[in-house]
């Protein structure tokens, strides 16, 4: 995708959807460190009214949104006069369309980020995408509309931001790419024998060795479904066939991803494990500024290790590749089935391997639509997949 460098490098007026989560709080750290390049104009959260109100007061925003409508009155009592409170899914779309914003950071977990993403594109707001579900479910639709509107889509996931940086360091861009290589930490069960996975507890699944994240994404990292979602996301972001998207396990989480070019050369992006790096780069692109982030000292590090993922023991990557190859609404089905299976695991209804076993059963019993260019079709198949999971588990 083409990026207009002339529009970038100026002060960003940013709406943050998902401000109380891990990405949102990291984005606010960036805003504190580079106030000359980033102004926060609106904030949205799901239900954490206390944290949202605190953030709104600190940054002096005039618009906030609480997705949980039952929390609206409580939030209003915590805010100073003059702050407009928006509510629910429609409120998220209203924030995405604010006239005084020129960028919307989508960091909402799950499907809730899709409608505000499309609304931001309609209003010609540039996007910083951290919610991989948006592009997994509707990558064709979102990227097509972004191209039509001249909207810039900048990745915030550390892996995709790394690939983005590597591609923009190469004048030939994606036309000279042989492979995109996403790195994975391997999660907490990298060395766990296959027979022990059936006994994994929720507490064990939440012990990620590198990153501190929300519950859903942490479990996805443990199953490798997160990396599967990232494979599909990369295919849409960079216009690369899924056959050219690969994954390597890299437990140190220092090399955030690599690009292999047709001449055999590899470009990699390295930094300390801190989400402020990719967020800041998305905000300041194509320039780099001093955000007072921790520097990486290679001479103080141990060896960097890479290995192939255990595809037979963790089938998520193969399921993701199959969904991308089938295309249409199959990636949306893949995402929805996984979300519901994770909920069932958290509730103690299925085992850890039951997550991917449930997704495999959905694959066997559902027929996707061949096109994913209509929002209603995508959401209908998303709902059908969730319904089927509930039927399977009942």
C-alpha positions in Angstrom: 0.0 0.0 0.0 1.2 3.5 -0.8 1.8 6.0 2.0 1.8 9.8 1.6 4.9 10.9 3.5 3.8 14.5 3.0 0.8 14.0 5.3 2.9 12.3 7.9 5.5 13.8 10.2 3.0 16.4 11.6 1.2 16.5 14.9 -1.3 13.7 15.2 -4.7 14.4 16.8 -5.6 10.9 17.9 -8.8 9.2 19.0 -7.9 6.1 21.1 -10.5 3.4 21.1 -9.6 1.0 23.9 -7.7 3.4 26.0 -7.8 1.4 29.3 -6.3 -1.8 27.8 -2.6 -2.6 27.4 -2.2 -1.0 23.9 -4.2 2.1 25.0 -2.2 2.7 28.1 1.0 2.3 26.1 -0.3 4.8 23.6 -0.9 7.3 26.4 2.7 6.8 27.5 3.8 7.8 24.0 1.5 10.8 24.1 3.1 12.0 27.4 6.6 11.6 25.9 6.1 13.3 22.6 3.4 15.9 23.2 4.7 18.0 20.2 3.8 15.1 17.9 0.7 13.5 19.5 -2.4 15.1 20.9 -5.1 12.9 22.4 -8.6 14.2 21.5 -10.9 11.4 22.6 -10.9 8.2 24.5 -13.1 5.1 24.7 -13.2 2.1 27.0 -15.4 -0.9 27.5 -16.4 -0.7 31.1 -13.5 0.6 33.2 -15.1 3.9 34.1 -12.6 4.9 36.9 -9.5 4.5 34.6 -11.3 6.2 31.7 -12.3 9.2 33.8 -8.8 9.5 35.1 -7.3 9.5 31.6 -9.9 11.9 30.3 -9.1 14.4 33.1 -5.3 14.1 32.6 -5.4 14.6 28.9 -8.2 17.2 28.9 -10.3 15.4 26.2 -13.8 16.7 25.4 -15.2 13.4 24.2 -15.2 9.9 25.8 -17.1 6.8 25.1 -18.1 3.9 27.3 -19.2 0.8 25.4 -21.0 -0.7 28.4 -24.2 1.4 28.5 -25.0 0.5 32.1 -21.8 2.5 33.2 -22.8 5.8 31.5 -24.3 7.6 34.5 -21.4 6.5 36.7 -18.9 7.9 34.2 -20.7 11.2 33.9 -20.5 11.7 37.7 -16.7 11.3 37.5 -16.1 13.8 34.7 -15.9 17.6 34.8 -18.6 19.6 33.0 -18.1 20.1 29.3 -17.1 16.5 28.5 -19.5 14.7 26.1 -20.1 11.1 27.0 -20.9 8.8 24.0 -22.3 5.3 24.6 -22.2 1.9 23.0 -21.2 0.8 19.5 -22.7 4.0 18.0 -20.6 6.1 20.4 -17.5 4.4 19.2 -18.4 5.3 15.6 -19.1 8.9 16.7 -15.6 9.2 18.2 -14.1 7.7 15.0 -15.8 10.5 13.0 -14.8 13.5 15.2 -14.0 16.5 13.1 -10.9 17.6 15.0 -9.1 14.2 14.8 -6.9 13.1 12.0 -6.0 9.6 13.3 -7.9 6.8 15.0 -6.1 4.2 17.0 -8.1 0.9 17.0 -7.1 -1.1 20.0 -10.4 -2.8 20.8 -10.3 -6.6 21.3 -12.7 -8.6 19.1 -15.3 -7.6 16.5 -16.3 -4.3 18.2 -13.5 -2.4 16.3 -14.9 -3.2 12.9 -17.7 -0.6 12.5 -15.7 2.3 14.0 -12.8 1.4 11.6 -15.1 1.6 8.6 -16.6 4.9 9.9 -13.1 6.4 10.3 -12.3 5.5 6.7 -15.5 7.1 5.6 -14.4 10.3 7.3 -10.9 10.0 5.8 -9.1 9.5 9.2 -5.8 7.7 9.0 -5.8 4.5 11.0 -3.4 2.9 13.5 -4.5 -0.7 13.8 -3.8 -2.8 16.8 -7.0 -4.9 16.7 -6.0 -7.7 14.5 -9.6 -9.0 14.4 -10.5 -6.1 12.2 -8.3 -7.2 9.3 -8.8 -10.9 9.9 -12.5 -10.6 9.6 -12.7 -7.9 6.9 -9.3 -7.3 5.5 -10.4 -7.2 1.9 -13.2 -4.8 2.7 -11.2 -2.5 5.0 -8.1 -2.3 2.8 -10.2 -1.7 -0.4 -12.1 1.1 1.2 -8.9 2.6 2.6 -7.4 2.7 -0.8 -10.5 4.3 -2.3 -10.5 7.0 0.4 -6.8 7.6 0.4 -6.6 6.6 4.0 -3.3 5.4 5.5 -3.4 2.2 7.5 -0.4 1.9 9.8 0.2 -1.3 11.8 0.7 -1.2 15.6 1.2 -4.9 16.3 4.9 -5.2 17.0 5.3 -7.9 14.3 3.5 -6.0 11.6 5.1 -2.7 12.5 8.5 -4.5 12.2 7.6 -5.7 8.7 6.3 -2.3 7.8 9.7 -0.8 8.8 11.6 -3.4 6.9 9.6 -2.9 3.7 10.0 0.9 3.9 13.7 0.4 4.2 13.6 -1.3 0.8 12.9 1.0 -2.3 11.4 -2.0 -4.2 8.8 -2.6 -1.5 6.7 -5.7 -1.5 7.3 -6.5 -5.1 10.8 -7.8 -4.2 9.6 -9.9 -1.2 10.1 -13.7 -1.0 8.7 -14.2 2.5 7.4 -12.3 5.4 8.6 -14.0 8.6 6.6 -13.3 11.8 8.3 -14.1 15.0 6.6 -15.8 18.0 7.8 -16.1 21.6 6.4 -19.6 21.7 4.3 -18.8 24.7 4.4 -20.5 28.1 4.2 -24.0 26.7 7.0 -23.8 24.2 8.7 -26.9 25.7 5.6 -28.6 27.2 5.1 -32.2 26.1 2.0 -32.7 24.0 0.4 -35.1 26.5 0.6 -32.4 29.3 -1.3 -29.8 27.3 -4.7 -31.3 28.3 -3.9 -30.5 31.9 -3.1 -26.8 31.4 -5.0 -24.4 33.7 -6.2 -20.9 33.0 -3.6 -19.5 35.4 -0.8 -21.3 33.6 -2.1 -20.1 30.2 -1.9 -16.5 31.4 1.8 -16.7 32.3 3.2 -15.2 29.1 7.0 -15.1 29.3 7.5 -11.8 27.6 4.5 -9.5 27.3 1.9 -8.3 29.8 -1.4 -8.2 27.9 -5.1 -8.8 28.3 -6.6 -12.2 29.0 -7.9 -13.1 25.5 -4.7 -12.2 23.7 -2.5 -13.9 26.3 -4.4 -17.2 25.8 -4.2 -16.7 22.1 -0.4 -16.5 22.4 -0.3 -19.7 24.4 -2.3 -21.6 21.7 -0.5 -19.8 18.8 -3.9 -18.6 17.6 -2.6 -15.1 18.0 0.2 -15.8 15.4 -2.4 -17.4 13.1 -4.5 -14.2 13.2 -1.3 -12.2 12.5 -0.6 -14.3 9.4 -4.0 -13.4 8.0 -3.5 -9.8 9.0 -0.1 -9.6 7.3 -1.6 -11.0 4.1 -4.1 -8.1 3.9 -1.8 -5.3 5.2 1.0 -5.9 2.8 -0.8 -7.6 -0.1 1.2 -10.8 0.1 -0.2 -14.2 -0.6 -0.6 -16.4 2.5 1.9 -18.9 1.0 4.6 -16.2 1.5 3.8 -15.6 5.2 5.8 -17.7 7.6 6.3 -18.0 11.4 9.5 -18.7 13.4 9.6 -19.1 17.2 12.0 -16.6 18.7 11.8 -16.9 22.6 13.8 -13.7 23.3 11.3 -11.5 21.5 14.0 -9.1 20.3 13.7 -9.6 16.6 10.1 -8.6 16.1 9.8 -9.9 12.5 11.8 -10.2 9.3 11.4 -9.8 5.6 13.2 -12.2 3.2 13.8 -10.6 -0.2 14.2 -12.4 -3.6 17.9 -12.1 -3.5 18.1 -14.0 -0.3 18.8 -11.0 1.9 17.0 -10.6 5.2 16.0 -7.4 6.9 14.9 -7.5 10.6 13.7 -5.0 13.1 15.1 -5.3 16.6 14.2 -3.4 19.8 13.4 -4.0 23.5 10.0 -5.6 24.1 7.9 -2.5 24.6 4.7 -1.7 22.7 5.6 2.0 22.9 8.1 1.4 20.0 5.6 0.4 17.3 2.9 2.9 18.6 5.4 5.8 18.4 6.6 4.8 14.9 3.0 4.7 13.6 2.4 8.1 15.1 5.6 9.8 13.8 6.0 7.9 10.5 8.0 8.5 8.3 10.2 10.2 10.9 11.9 8.8 14.0 11.9 10.9 17.2 13.4 10.4 20.6 10.6 9.1 22.8 13.0 8.3 25.7 12.5 4.5 25.2 14.8 1.9 26.5 17.7 1.3 24.2 18.8 -2.2 23.1 22.4 -3.1 23.8 23.4 -6.2 21.8 26.6 -6.6 23.6 24.8 -7.3 26.8 22.5 -10.0 25.3 22.5 -13.7 25.2 22.3 -15.6 21.9 19.2 -15.0 19.7 17.5 -18.3 19.0 15.1 -19.3 16.2 13.2 -22.5 15.6 10.2 -23.9 13.7 6.8 -24.0 15.5 5.4 -27.3 16.6 2.6 -27.4 14.1 1.3 -30.9 15.0 1.0 -30.0 18.7 -0.3 -26.5 18.1 -2.5 -26.6 15.0 -3.6 -22.9 15.1 -1.1 -21.9 12.4 -2.3 -24.5 9.9 -5.9 -23.6 10.7 -5.2 -20.0 10.0 -3.4 -20.8 6.7 -6.3 -22.9 5.6 -8.8 -20.1 6.4 -6.7 -17.6 4.4 -6.5 -20.0 1.5 -10.2 -20.6 1.5 -10.8 -16.8 1.7 -14.2 -15.2 1.7 -15.7 -15.2 5.2 -13.6 -18.2 6.4 -11.1 -15.9 8.3 -14.0 -14.3 10.1 -15.3 -17.8 11.0 -11.9 -18.8 12.2 -11.7 -15.7 14.4 -15.2 -16.1 15.8 -14.8 -19.8 16.6 -11.6 -19.1 18.4 -13.1 -16.3 20.5 -15.9 -18.4 21.7 -13.7 -21.4 22.3 -11.4 -19.2 24.5 -14.4 -18.0 26.4 -15.4 -21.6 27.1 -11.8 -22.4 28.2 -11.9 -19.4 30.6 -15.2 -20.6 32.0 -13.7 -24.1 32.6 -16.0 -25.8 30.0 -13.3 -27.2 27.8 -9.6 -28.1 28.1 -6.8 -26.1 26.6 -6.5 -28.4 23.5 -10.3 -28.1 23.4 -9.8 -24.6 22.0 -8.3 -25.7 18.7 -10.4 -29.0 18.7 -13.5 -26.8 18.8 -12.3 -24.6 15.9 -11.5 -27.7 13.8 -15.1 -29.0 14.4 -16.5 -25.7 13.2 -14.4 -26.0 10.0 -16.0 -29.4 9.4 -19.6 -28.2 9.8 -19.8 -24.7 8.3 -19.7 -23.3 4.7 -18.2 -19.8 4.3 -19.4 -17.2 1.8 -16.9 -16.8 -1.1 -16.9 -13.0 -0.8 -16.1 -10.9 2.3 -16.8 -7.5 0.7 -20.2 -6.9 2.5 -20.3 -6.1 6.2 -23.6 -7.8 6.7 -22.3 -11.1 5.2 -19.2 -11.0 7.4 -21.2 -10.4 10.5 -23.7 -13.1 9.6 -21.0 -15.7 9.3 -19.3 -14.5 12.4 -22.6 -15.0 14.2 -23.1 -18.4 12.6 -19.7 -19.6 13.8 -20.4 -18.4 17.4 -23.8 -20.1 17.4 -22.3 -23.4 16.2 -19.6 -23.3 18.9 -22.3 -23.0 21.5 -24.3 -25.9 20.0 -21.1 -28.0 19.9 -20.4 -27.3 23.6 -23.9 -27.8 24.8 
